[in-house]
Amino acid sequence: MATSNATQLYTPLTDVAKILINAGATTRGLLFYENGNRFLLQRAPIAGILPSKARQSRECRMIRLDAILWHLRRPRDLPAIVWKNIVLTFSSAGAAARAATRAGRRWDRALGVDTVGLIAGARLGLAKTGGYGGIPPLIAEHLLAKVIDRTTGFDFLDMGCGKGRMLLIAARYPFARVIGVELNPALYTIACSNVEKVRKRNTNLAPIEIVNTDATVYPLPPGPFVLFLYNPFVDDVMTQVARRLTDSLKSNPRKVFIIYFAPAQFSFFDDPLFKKQEVHDLPNDPMDLLAHERFVARIYETRS
Ligand SMILES: C[S@@+](CC[C@H](N)C(=O)[O-])C[C@H]1O[C@@H](n2cnc3c(N)ncnc32)[C@H](O)[C@@H]1O
């Protein structure tokens, strides 16, 4: 798997945190084993290890620096990038993207978090992903409203939670647990920091857990749950996640809803286990950085 500069820089920090936890620096981390691999489940941000305010802004600066280095390492792409930026400066699409970014920053400021921005998958060092972008909040609320009257007490699982925007929105609803799984260590660190900040001010949130691991190995909740996917990955990664879900439902039948926003590939959950509903009435969201793509969503629900 390709590894970006950012990932190389962050990984040792994450490893140090894991070693400290494994060495018993905290009792709030929970180790578990699956298929011979050892994973760390972090039930809450861990004081002293996860991230200080300074550390969080350093992570953000490193992501920005990595973007610049990424372009400088590819001089052949520079003319296209310069042209794209000229076009974006003067086009209506560029103006809309800047307005959406400003709206996103206002949303972040109101909560004291950092969730705004788009980061290409290659820059995250992740193969088979569309990259990072937080779900526009009005769209998130609209999709949640379609299932929420039937999911009280369910777990909510965001596979590919990025900086945790959807977690912060879902935690305002009556879920038993809101769980985020994120493979990129820098985004995971920012998500932990965001959750910690919001939780300090709002004690009415559902419990939030964030795990720095691959969605293909994360053990699915044993009870009923809502699986949320904002186009996190494609191809064989998605095939594995979908197969693990259908296998899990066959061995342990339970109620599951899948909210799949902006699907790059639709067919993964087309299984007799699920009823499906197309969602075409998504609201216009002033924070939507990709409004021009006119995404749709699909909601699947187990039949039993
Ligand atoms: C489009 S973002 C969605 C962010 C978040 N769900 C939201 O709606 O605000 C997709 C995320 O999936 C993550 N991702 C990609 N492949 C992954 C994998 N195999 N396991 C876990 N996360 C992954 C990316 O790093 C990225 O942050």
The ligand as an SDF file (V2000), in Angstrom:
LIG
                    3D

 27 29  0  0  0  0  0  0  0  0999 V2000
  -15.5660   10.4240    2.6110 C   0  0  0  0  0  0  0  0  0  0  0  0
  -14.7280   10.2130    4.1610 S   0  0  0  0  0  0  0  0  0  0  0  0
  -16.1500   10.0920    5.2170 C   0  0  0  0  0  0  0  0  0  0  0  0
  -16.0200   10.8200    6.5530 C   0  0  0  0  0  0  0  0  0  0  0  0
  -17.1580   10.6230    7.5340 C   0  0  0  0  0  0  0  0  0  0  0  0
  -17.8190    9.3560    7.4020 N   0  0  0  0  0  0  0  0  0  0  0  0
  -18.1990   11.7200    7.4270 C   0  0  0  0  0  0  0  0  0  0  0  0
  -19.2320   11.4500    6.8190 O   0  0  0  0  0  0  0  0  0  0  0  0
  -17.9900   12.8270    7.9120 O   0  0  0  0  0  0  0  0  0  0  0  0
  -14.1710    8.4860    4.0200 C   0  0  0  0  0  0  0  0  0  0  0  0
  -13.1620    8.0720    5.0820 C   0  0  0  0  0  0  0  0  0  0  0  0
  -12.9280    6.6550    4.9930 O   0  0  0  0  0  0  0  0  0  0  0  0
  -11.5910    6.4130    5.4420 C   0  0  0  0  0  0  0  0  0  0  0  0
  -11.1700    5.0600    4.9970 N   0  0  0  0  0  0  0  0  0  0  0  0
  -10.7950    4.6930    3.7550 C   0  0  0  0  0  0  0  0  0  0  0  0
  -10.4840    3.3810    3.7120 N   0  0  0  0  0  0  0  0  0  0  0  0
  -10.6760    2.9080    4.9840 C   0  0  0  0  0  0  0  0  0  0  0  0
  -10.5500    1.6180    5.5870 C   0  0  0  0  0  0  0  0  0  0  0  0
  -10.1560    0.5450    4.8670 N   0  0  0  0  0  0  0  0  0  0  0  0
  -10.8440    1.4810    6.8990 N   0  0  0  0  0  0  0  0  0  0  0  0
  -11.2460    2.5630    7.6280 C   0  0  0  0  0  0  0  0  0  0  0  0
  -11.3730    3.8100    7.1150 N   0  0  0  0  0  0  0  0  0  0  0  0
  -11.1090    3.9840    5.8080 C   0  0  0  0  0  0  0  0  0  0  0  0
  -10.8110    7.5600    4.7980 C   0  0  0  0  0  0  0  0  0  0  0  0
   -9.5700    7.7570    5.4480 O   0  0  0  0  0  0  0  0  0  0  0  0
  -11.7960    8.7280    4.9730 C   0  0  0  0  0  0  0  0  0  0  0  0
  -11.5320    9.4340    6.1490 O   0  0  0  0  0  0  0  0  0  0  0  0
  1  2  1  0
  2  3  1  0
  2 10  1  0
  3  4  1  0
  4  5  1  0
  5  6  1  0
  5  7  1  0
  7  8  2  0
  7  9  1  0
 10 11  1  0
 11 12  1  0
 11 26  1  0
 12 13  1  0
 13 14  1  0
 13 24  1  0
 14 15  1  0
 14 23  1  0
 15 16  2  0
 16 17  1  0
 17 18  1  0
 17 23  2  0
 18 19  1  0
 18 20  2  0
 20 21  1  0
 21 22  2  0
 22 23  1  0
 24 25  1  0
 24 26  1  0
 26 27  1  0
M  CHG  2   2   1   9  -1
M  END
$$$$
